[in-house]
Amino acid sequence: MRGTLLIVALLAGGTSAVHGRFVNLDRPGAMDALKRENPEHYTAVRGILASVLRQPEPMVEQWIRVTYKAEDVAYSPVLLATDPPKRTLSFRLDDVRYQTLLTLPAVQAVPEPAIRREAKPPR
């Protein structure tokens, strides 16, 4: 029972209970607060957000790690079914975890069957 309560308490506390602060960059005023509270992180986050969509998709995580010395970079391969589509980006600078939804420009979805079936030979 105590183990369950501990897990619930950690989950309720969010990332901050385990890895430091968490900042949802999509929250109104988040960037303004970041600019006031941590100008160095503000500059890095602005740089990432300004250039991430110009990077080749397979290189995004490595680019952020190398260019901005970020840790725990995750660029979700899952597209949200919105119009236009969005995808989640998260990374950690020092002890602060940042997350945002990126709006993807001009993404063309190509529907494919879940299982490819071989054509049946004619009888």
DSSP file (Angstrom, degrees, kcal/mol; ACC not computed):
  #  RESIDUE AA STRUCTURE BP1 BP2  ACC     N-H-->O    O-->H-N    N-H-->O    O-->H-N    TCO  KAPPA ALPHA  PHI   PSI    X-CA   Y-CA   Z-CA
    1    1 A M     >        0   0    0      0, 0.0     4,-2.3     0, 0.0     5,-0.2   0.000 360.0 360.0 360.0 -43.3    0.0    0.0    0.0
    2    2 A R  H  >  +     0   0    0      1,-0.2     4,-2.5     2,-0.2     5,-0.2   0.896 360.0  53.5 -62.7 -39.1    2.8    2.4    0.9
    3    3 A G  H  > S+     0   0    0      1,-0.2     4,-2.2     2,-0.2    -1,-0.2   0.901 108.7  49.4 -61.2 -41.1    4.5    1.7   -2.5
    4    4 A T  H  > S+     0   0    0      2,-0.2     4,-2.6     1,-0.2    -1,-0.2   0.909 110.8  49.7 -64.6 -42.4    1.3    2.5   -4.3
    5    5 A L  H  X S+     0   0    0     -4,-2.3     4,-2.6     1,-0.2    -2,-0.2   0.892 110.0  51.2 -64.1 -39.0    0.9    5.8   -2.4
    6    6 A L  H  X S+     0   0    0     -4,-2.5     4,-2.4     2,-0.2    -1,-0.2   0.924 111.0  47.7 -63.8 -44.1    4.5    6.7   -3.2
    7    7 A I  H  X S+     0   0    0     -4,-2.2     4,-2.6     2,-0.2     5,-0.2   0.926 112.6  48.9 -63.1 -44.2    4.0    6.1   -6.9
    8    8 A V  H  X S+     0   0    0     -4,-2.6     4,-2.6     1,-0.2    -2,-0.2   0.909 111.2  50.5 -62.0 -41.5    0.8    8.1   -6.9
    9    9 A A  H  X S+     0   0    0     -4,-2.6     4,-1.6     2,-0.2    -1,-0.2   0.901 111.5  47.6 -64.1 -40.9    2.5   10.9   -5.1
   10   10 A L  H  X S+     0   0    0     -4,-2.4     4,-0.6     2,-0.2     7,-0.3   0.910 113.6  47.3 -66.5 -41.8    5.4   11.0   -7.6
   11   11 A L  H >< S+     0   0    0     -4,-2.6     3,-0.9     1,-0.2    -2,-0.2   0.898 110.9  51.4 -67.0 -39.3    3.0   10.9  -10.5
   12   12 A A  H 3< S+     0   0    0     -4,-2.6    -1,-0.2     1,-0.2    -2,-0.2   0.838 106.8  54.9 -65.6 -32.2    0.9   13.7   -9.1
   13   13 A G  H >< S-     0   0    0     -4,-1.6     3,-0.6     1,-0.2    -1,-0.2   0.610 100.0-151.6 -77.3 -11.6    4.0   15.8   -8.5
   14   14 A G  T X<  -     0   0    0     -3,-0.9     3,-1.1    -4,-0.6     4,-0.4  -0.290  52.1 -30.8  73.4-161.2    4.9   15.5  -12.2
   15   15 A T  T >> S+     0   0    0      1,-0.3     4,-3.2     2,-0.2     3,-1.8   0.803 128.3  72.0 -62.9 -31.5    8.5   15.6  -13.5
   16   16 A S  H <> S+     0   0    0     -3,-0.6     4,-0.8     1,-0.3    -1,-0.3   0.785  89.1  61.0 -60.2 -27.9    9.5   18.0  -10.7
   17   17 A A  H <4 S+     0   0    0     -3,-1.1    -1,-0.3    -7,-0.3    -2,-0.2   0.745 122.9  19.0 -70.6 -21.0    9.3   15.2   -8.1
   18   18 A V  H <4 S+     0   0    0     -3,-1.8    -2,-0.2    -4,-0.4    -1,-0.1   0.788 137.1  19.4-115.7 -45.4   12.0   13.2   -9.9
   19   19 A H  H  < S-     0   0    0     -4,-3.2     2,-0.2     1,-0.4    -3,-0.2   0.147 103.0 -97.5-121.9  18.7   14.0   15.4  -12.3
   20   20 A G  S  < S-     0   0    0     -4,-0.8    -1,-0.4    -5,-0.4    -2,-0.3  -0.650  75.8  -3.7  97.4-159.4   13.6   19.0  -11.3
   21   21 A R  E     -a   96   0A   0     74,-0.7    76,-2.9    -2,-0.2     2,-0.4  -0.253  55.2-149.7 -73.4 157.0   11.3   21.6  -12.7
   22   22 A F  E     -a   97   0A   0     74,-0.2     2,-0.5    70,-0.0    76,-0.2  -0.996   8.6-167.5-126.6 132.8    9.0   21.2  -15.7
   23   23 A V  E     -a   98   0A   0     74,-3.2    76,-1.9    -2,-0.4     2,-0.9  -0.975  12.2-153.6-125.1 119.5    8.0   24.0  -18.1
   24   24 A N  E >   -a   99   0A   0     -2,-0.5     3,-1.6    74,-0.2    76,-0.2  -0.818   8.7-162.1 -87.0 106.9    5.1   23.6  -20.6
   25   25 A L  T 3  S+     0   0    0     74,-2.6     6,-0.3    -2,-0.9    75,-0.2   0.633  85.2  63.7 -68.5 -13.4    6.2   26.1  -23.2
   26   26 A D  T 3  S+     0   0    0     73,-0.5    -1,-0.3     4,-0.1    74,-0.1   0.587  77.6 105.5 -85.9 -11.0    2.7   26.2  -24.6
   27   27 A R  S X  S-     0   0    0     -3,-1.6     3,-2.2     1,-0.1     4,-0.3  -0.492  87.8 -98.2 -69.4 135.3    1.3   27.6  -21.4
   28   28 A P  T 3  S+     0   0    0      0, 0.0    -1,-0.1     0, 0.0    -2,-0.1  -0.307 108.3  13.1 -55.8 131.6    0.4   31.3  -21.8
   29   29 A G  T 3> S+     0   0    0     -4,-0.1     4,-2.4    -3,-0.1     5,-0.2   0.405  89.1 121.3  84.7  -1.8    3.2   33.5  -20.4
   30   30 A A  H <> S+     0   0    0     -3,-2.2     4,-2.3     1,-0.2     5,-0.1   0.914  76.0  45.2 -62.7 -43.8    5.7   30.7  -20.2
   31   31 A M  H  > S+     0   0    0     -4,-0.3     4,-2.5    -6,-0.3    -1,-0.2   0.893 112.5  51.3 -69.1 -38.4    8.3   32.3  -22.5
   32   32 A D  H  > S+     0   0    0      2,-0.2     4,-1.8     1,-0.2    -2,-0.2   0.919 112.0  47.1 -62.9 -43.0    7.9   35.7  -20.8
   33   33 A A  H  X S+     0   0    0     -4,-2.4     4,-2.8     1,-0.2     5,-0.3   0.903 111.9  50.9 -64.5 -40.5    8.5   34.1  -17.4
   34   34 A L  H  X S+     0   0    0     -4,-2.3     4,-2.9    -5,-0.2     8,-0.4   0.903 106.8  54.1 -63.6 -41.2   11.5   32.1  -18.7
   35   35 A K  H  < S+     0   0    0     -4,-2.5    -1,-0.2     1,-0.2    -2,-0.2   0.898 115.4  40.0 -59.8 -41.4   13.0   35.3  -20.2
   36   36 A R  H  < S+     0   0    0     -4,-1.8    -2,-0.2    -5,-0.1    -1,-0.2   0.915 123.7  37.1 -72.3 -44.4   12.8   37.0  -16.7
   37   37 A E  H  < S+     0   0    0     -4,-2.8    -2,-0.2     1,-0.2    -3,-0.2   0.797 133.7  12.2 -84.7 -31.4   13.8   34.0  -14.6
   38   38 A N     X  +     0   0    0     -4,-2.9     4,-2.5    -5,-0.3     3,-0.3  -0.576  58.6 176.5-150.6  79.2   16.5   32.3  -16.8
   39   39 A P  H  > S+     0   0    0      0, 0.0     4,-2.2     0, 0.0     5,-0.2   0.810  83.2  57.0 -57.9 -32.1   17.7   34.4  -19.7
   40   40 A E  H  > S+     0   0    0      2,-0.2     4,-1.8     1,-0.2     5,-0.1   0.941 111.0  41.6 -65.9 -46.6   20.3   31.7  -20.7
   41   41 A H  H  > S+     0   0    0     -3,-0.3     4,-3.3     2,-0.2     5,-0.3   0.880 111.2  58.2 -66.1 -37.4   17.6   29.0  -21.0
   42   42 A Y  H  X S+     0   0    0     -4,-2.5     4,-2.6    -8,-0.4     5,-0.2   0.927 106.6  47.9 -56.9 -46.4   15.4   31.5  -22.8
   43   43 A T  H  X S+     0   0    0     -4,-2.2     4,-2.0     2,-0.2    -1,-0.2   0.910 114.4  46.2 -62.0 -43.1   18.0   32.1  -25.5
   44   44 A A  H  X S+     0   0    0     -4,-1.8     4,-2.5     2,-0.2    -2,-0.2   0.933 113.2  48.3 -66.5 -46.1   18.5   28.4  -25.9
   45   45 A V  H  X S+     0   0    0     -4,-3.3     4,-2.8     1,-0.2     5,-0.2   0.916 111.4  50.4 -62.2 -43.6   14.8   27.6  -26.1
   46   46 A R  H  X S+     0   0    0     -4,-2.6     4,-2.3    -5,-0.3    -1,-0.2   0.915 111.0  49.9 -59.8 -42.6   14.2   30.4  -28.6
   47   47 A G  H  X S+     0   0    0     -4,-2.0     4,-1.3    -5,-0.2    -2,-0.2   0.914 112.0  47.3 -62.1 -43.4   17.0   29.1  -30.7
   48   48 A I  H  X S+     0   0    0     -4,-2.5     4,-2.3     1,-0.2     3,-0.5   0.955 114.7  45.2 -62.8 -50.2   15.6   25.6  -30.6
   49   49 A L  H  < S+     0   0    0     -4,-2.8     4,-0.4     1,-0.2    -1,-0.2   0.832 112.2  52.7 -65.7 -32.0   12.1   26.6  -31.5
   50   50 A A  H  < S+     0   0    0     -4,-2.3    -1,-0.2    -5,-0.2    -2,-0.2   0.784 124.4  23.5 -73.3 -26.8   13.2   29.0  -34.2
   51   51 A S  H >X S+     0   0    0     -4,-1.3     3,-1.7    -3,-0.5     4,-0.5   0.562  91.8  93.6-118.8 -10.6   15.3   26.3  -36.0
   52   52 A V  G >< S+     0   0    0     -4,-2.3     3,-1.3     1,-0.3    -3,-0.1   0.863  86.3  52.8 -60.0 -38.8   14.0   22.9  -35.2
   53   53 A L  G 34 S+     0   0    0     -4,-0.4    -1,-0.3     1,-0.3     4,-0.1   0.601 103.3  59.3 -75.7  -8.2   11.6   22.5  -38.1
   54   54 A R  G <4 S+     0   0    0     -3,-1.7    -1,-0.3     2,-0.1    -2,-0.2   0.524  88.7  93.1 -92.0  -6.7   14.4   23.4  -40.5
   55   55 A Q  S << S-     0   0    0     -3,-1.3     2,-0.2    -4,-0.5     5,-0.1  -0.570  93.2 -96.7 -84.4 148.1   16.5   20.4  -39.4
   56   56 A P    >>  -     0   0    0      0, 0.0     3,-2.2     0, 0.0     4,-0.6  -0.467  38.8-121.9 -61.2 132.6   16.3   17.0  -41.1
   57   57 A E  G >4 S+     0   0    0      1,-0.3     3,-1.1     2,-0.2     4,-0.4   0.841 109.0  52.3 -49.3 -45.3   13.8   15.0  -39.1
   58   58 A P  G 34 S+     0   0    0      0, 0.0    -1,-0.3     0, 0.0     4,-0.3   0.711 112.4  47.9 -67.1 -15.4   16.2   12.1  -38.3
   59   59 A M  G <> S+     0   0    0     -3,-2.2     4,-2.9     1,-0.1     5,-0.2   0.457  81.5  97.1-102.1  -2.4   18.8   14.6  -37.0
   60   60 A V  H <X S+     0   0    0     -3,-1.1     4,-2.4    -4,-0.6     5,-0.2   0.926  85.2  45.7 -57.3 -51.8   16.6   16.7  -34.7
   61   61 A E  H  > S+     0   0    0     -4,-0.4     4,-2.2     1,-0.2    -1,-0.2   0.926 116.8  44.3 -61.1 -45.9   17.4   15.0  -31.4
   62   62 A Q  H  > S+     0   0    0     -4,-0.3     4,-2.8     1,-0.2     5,-0.3   0.909 111.3  54.7 -65.0 -41.4   21.1   14.9  -32.1
   63   63 A W  H  X S+     0   0    0     -4,-2.9     4,-2.8     1,-0.2     5,-0.4   0.919 110.5  45.4 -58.3 -45.4   21.1   18.6  -33.3
   64   64 A I  H  X S+     0   0    0     -4,-2.4     4,-1.9    -5,-0.2     6,-1.0   0.914 114.0  49.4 -65.9 -42.4   19.5   19.8  -30.1
   65   65 A R  H  X S+     0   0    0     -4,-2.2     4,-0.8    -5,-0.2    -2,-0.2   0.937 119.7  36.2 -61.5 -46.4   21.8   17.7  -27.9
   66   66 A V  H  < S+     0   0    0     -4,-2.8    -2,-0.2     2,-0.2    -3,-0.2   0.935 122.3  41.5 -75.2 -47.6   25.0   18.9  -29.6
   67   67 A T  H  < S+     0   0    0     -4,-2.8    -3,-0.2    -5,-0.3    -2,-0.2   0.876 130.9  23.1 -70.8 -38.8   24.0   22.5  -30.4
   68   68 A Y  H  < S-     0   0    0     -4,-1.9    -1,-0.2    -5,-0.4    -2,-0.2   0.305  97.8-121.4-114.9   7.6   22.3   23.3  -27.1
   69   69 A K     <  +     0   0    0     -4,-0.8    25,-0.3     1,-0.2    -4,-0.2   0.851  56.2 163.2  54.8  36.6   23.9   20.8  -24.7
   70   70 A A        -     0   0    0     -6,-1.0     2,-0.3    -5,-0.1    23,-0.2  -0.512  25.0-151.4 -85.9 154.8   20.4   19.5  -23.9
   71   71 A E  E     +B   92   0A   0     21,-2.8    21,-2.7     1,-0.2    -1,-0.0  -0.752  69.3  24.2-117.2 166.5   19.7   16.1  -22.3
   72   72 A D  E    S-     0   0A   0     -2,-0.3     2,-0.3    19,-0.2    -1,-0.2   0.854  76.7-177.1  48.0  46.0   16.8   13.7  -22.6
   73   73 A V  E     -     0   0A   0     -3,-0.2     2,-0.4    18,-0.2    18,-0.2  -0.598   6.1-179.5 -78.2 131.3   15.7   15.0  -26.0
   74   74 A A  E     -B   90   0A   0     16,-3.0    16,-2.4    -2,-0.3     2,-0.6  -0.972  14.9-179.5-135.9 120.1   12.6   13.4  -27.4
   75   75 A Y  E     -B   89   0A   0     -2,-0.4    14,-0.2    14,-0.2   -14,-0.1  -0.887  33.1-133.5-117.7  95.7   11.0   14.3  -30.7
   76   76 A S        -     0   0    0     12,-2.0    -2,-0.0    -2,-0.6    12,-0.0  -0.177   9.6-152.5 -58.2 132.3    8.0   12.2  -30.9
   77   77 A P  S    S+     0   0    0      0, 0.0     2,-0.5     0, 0.0    -1,-0.2   0.579  71.4  98.6 -77.7  -7.8    7.5   10.3  -34.2
   78   78 A V        -     0   0    0     10,-0.1    10,-0.5     1,-0.0     2,-0.4  -0.687  66.0-148.7 -85.1 125.9    3.7   10.3  -33.5
   79   79 A L        -     0   0    0     -2,-0.5     2,-0.3     8,-0.1     8,-0.2  -0.785  15.6-126.1 -92.4 134.7    1.8   13.1  -35.3
   80   80 A L  B     -C   86   0A   0      6,-3.5     2,-2.5    -2,-0.4     6,-0.8  -0.606  25.0-116.9 -76.9 140.3   -1.3   14.4  -33.6
   81   81 A A  S    S+     0   0    0     -2,-0.3     2,-0.3     4,-0.1    -1,-0.1  -0.399  72.8 121.6 -80.3  65.7   -4.4   14.3  -35.8
   82   82 A T  S    S-     0   0    0     -2,-2.5     4,-0.0     4,-0.1    -3,-0.0  -0.738  71.2 -89.7-117.3 169.6   -4.9   18.0  -35.9
   83   83 A D  S    S+     0   0    0     -2,-0.3    -2,-0.1     1,-0.2    20,-0.0  -0.922 124.6  23.7-124.8 106.5   -5.0   20.3  -38.9
   84   84 A P  S    S-     0   0    0      0, 0.0    -1,-0.2     0, 0.0    -4,-0.0   0.570 114.4-116.0 -75.2 161.8   -2.2   21.2  -39.3
   85   85 A P        -     0   0    0      0, 0.0    19,-2.7     0, 0.0     2,-0.3  -0.218  30.5-157.8 -65.3 155.6   -0.6   18.2  -37.6
   86   86 A K  E     -CD  80 103A   0     -6,-0.8    -6,-3.5    17,-0.2     2,-0.3  -0.898   7.4-164.6-131.3 161.2    1.5   18.6  -34.4
   87   87 A R  E     - D   0 102A   0     15,-1.9    15,-3.2    -2,-0.3     2,-0.3  -0.993  24.6-110.0-147.5 150.4    4.2   16.7  -32.7
   88   88 A T  E     - D   0 101A   0    -10,-0.5   -12,-2.0    -2,-0.3     2,-0.4  -0.609  27.0-174.8 -87.3 136.4    5.7   16.8  -29.2
   89   89 A L  E     +BD  75 100A   0     11,-2.6    11,-2.4    -2,-0.3     2,-0.3  -0.998   9.5 169.3-125.5 131.7    9.2   18.0  -28.5
   90   90 A S  E     +BD  74  99A   0    -16,-2.4   -16,-3.0    -2,-0.4     2,-0.3  -0.989   1.8 159.1-140.4 152.9   10.8   17.8  -25.1
   91   91 A F  E     - D   0  98A   0      7,-2.1     7,-3.4    -2,-0.3     2,-0.5  -0.973  30.7-122.4-162.2 163.5   14.3   18.3  -23.8
   92   92 A R  E     -BD  71  97A   0    -21,-2.7   -21,-2.8    -2,-0.3     2,-0.5  -0.972  14.5-171.3-121.0 130.1   16.1   19.1  -20.6
   93   93 A L  E >  S- D   0  96A   0      3,-2.5     3,-2.4    -2,-0.5     2,-0.2  -0.988  72.0 -42.8-115.1 121.8   18.5   22.0  -20.0
   94   94 A D  T 3  S-     0   0    0     -2,-0.5   -23,-0.1   -25,-0.3    -2,-0.0  -0.411 125.8 -25.0  53.8-121.9   20.3   21.7  -16.6
   95   95 A D  T 3  S+     0   0    0     -2,-0.2   -74,-0.7    -3,-0.1     2,-0.5   0.167 118.3  97.5-105.4  19.0   17.6   20.5  -14.2
   96   96 A V  E <   -aD  21  93A   0     -3,-2.4    -3,-2.5   -76,-0.2     2,-0.5  -0.930  59.0-152.6-114.7 126.5   14.6   22.0  -16.1
   97   97 A R  E     -aD  22  92A   0    -76,-2.9   -74,-3.2    -2,-0.5     2,-0.4  -0.838  13.9-164.6 -96.2 128.0   12.5   19.8  -18.5
   98   98 A Y  E     -aD  23  91A   0     -7,-3.4    -7,-2.1    -2,-0.5     2,-0.3  -0.883   8.0-179.6-113.2 144.3   10.8   21.8  -21.4
   99   99 A Q  E     +aD  24  90A   0    -76,-1.9   -74,-2.6    -2,-0.4   -73,-0.5  -0.999   6.0 161.9-144.0 144.0    8.0   20.5  -23.5
  100  100 A T  E     - D   0  89A   0    -11,-2.4   -11,-2.6    -2,-0.3     2,-0.6  -0.983  36.4-119.5-152.5 160.0    6.0   21.9  -26.4
  101  101 A L  E     - D   0  88A   0     -2,-0.3     2,-0.5   -13,-0.2   -13,-0.2  -0.932  30.5-150.3-101.0 124.0    3.8   21.0  -29.3
  102  102 A L  E     - D   0  87A   0    -15,-3.2   -15,-1.9    -2,-0.6     2,-0.6  -0.816   8.3-136.2 -96.4 131.7    5.3   21.9  -32.6
  103  103 A T  E     - D   0  86A   0     -2,-0.5   -17,-0.2   -17,-0.2   -20,-0.0  -0.777  22.2-142.1 -85.6 122.8    2.9   22.7  -35.5
  104  104 A L        -     0   0    0    -19,-2.7     3,-0.4    -2,-0.6     2,-0.3  -0.722  10.1-133.9 -91.4 131.0    4.2   21.0  -38.6
  105  105 A P  S    S-     0   0    0      0, 0.0    -1,-0.0     0, 0.0   -19,-0.0  -0.617  73.3 -11.7 -84.0 140.9    4.0   22.9  -41.9
  106  106 A A  S    S+     0   0    0     -2,-0.3     2,-0.5     1,-0.2     0, 0.0   0.816  76.4 172.1  45.2  53.6    2.7   21.2  -45.1
  107  107 A V        -     0   0    0     -3,-0.4     2,-0.7   -22,-0.1    -1,-0.2  -0.819  20.0-152.3 -93.0 128.3    2.7   17.6  -44.0
  108  108 A Q        -     0   0    0     -2,-0.5     2,-0.4     2,-0.0     0, 0.0  -0.893   6.7-151.5-102.9 116.3    1.2   15.2  -46.4
  109  109 A A        -     0   0    0     -2,-0.7    -2,-0.0     1,-0.0     0, 0.0  -0.692   5.1-160.7 -85.9 137.4   -0.3   12.1  -44.8
  110  110 A V        -     0   0    0     -2,-0.4     2,-0.1     2,-0.0    -2,-0.0  -0.951  15.6-137.0-119.4 109.6   -0.4    9.0  -47.0
  111  111 A P        +     0   0    0      0, 0.0    -2,-0.0     0, 0.0     0, 0.0  -0.418  25.8 179.7 -68.6 138.9   -2.9    6.4  -45.8
  112  112 A E        -     0   0    0     -2,-0.1     4,-0.0     4,-0.0     2,-0.0  -0.983  33.2-102.4-135.2 147.6   -1.6    2.8  -45.9
  113  113 A P        -     0   0    0      0, 0.0     3,-0.1     0, 0.0     0, 0.0  -0.374  25.9-127.4 -66.7 149.4   -3.4   -0.4  -44.9
  114  114 A A  S    S+     0   0    0      1,-0.2     2,-0.4    -2,-0.0     0, 0.0   0.867  98.9  29.3 -64.9 -35.9   -2.4   -1.8  -41.5
  115  115 A I  S    S-     0   0    0      2,-0.0     2,-0.5     0, 0.0    -1,-0.2  -0.991  81.1-136.9-127.9 126.6   -1.7   -5.2  -43.1
  116  116 A R        -     0   0    0     -2,-0.4     2,-0.4    -3,-0.1    -4,-0.0  -0.704  22.6-156.5 -82.1 127.3   -0.6   -5.6  -46.7
  117  117 A R        -     0   0    0     -2,-0.5     2,-0.2     3,-0.0     3,-0.0  -0.855  15.4-121.2-107.2 138.8   -2.4   -8.4  -48.3
  118  118 A E        -     0   0    0     -2,-0.4     2,-0.1     1,-0.1    -1,-0.0  -0.519  37.4-103.0 -72.5 141.8   -1.2  -10.3  -51.3
  119  119 A A        -     0   0    0     -2,-0.2    -1,-0.1     1,-0.1     0, 0.0  -0.437  36.1-120.2 -65.2 136.8   -3.4  -10.2  -54.3
  120  120 A K        -     0   0    0     -2,-0.1    -1,-0.1     1,-0.1     3,-0.1  -0.610  29.0-113.0 -79.0 136.4   -5.4  -13.4  -54.7
  121  121 A P        -     0   0    0      0, 0.0    -1,-0.1     0, 0.0     0, 0.0  -0.411  38.3-100.6 -67.4 144.8   -4.7  -15.2  -58.0
  122  122 A P              0   0    0      0, 0.0    -3,-0.0     0, 0.0     0, 0.0  -0.303 360.0 360.0 -63.9 151.1   -7.7  -15.3  -60.3
  123  123 A R              0   0    0     -3,-0.1    -3,-0.0     0, 0.0     0, 0.0   0.432 360.0 360.0 -90.7 360.0   -9.7  -18.6  -60.4
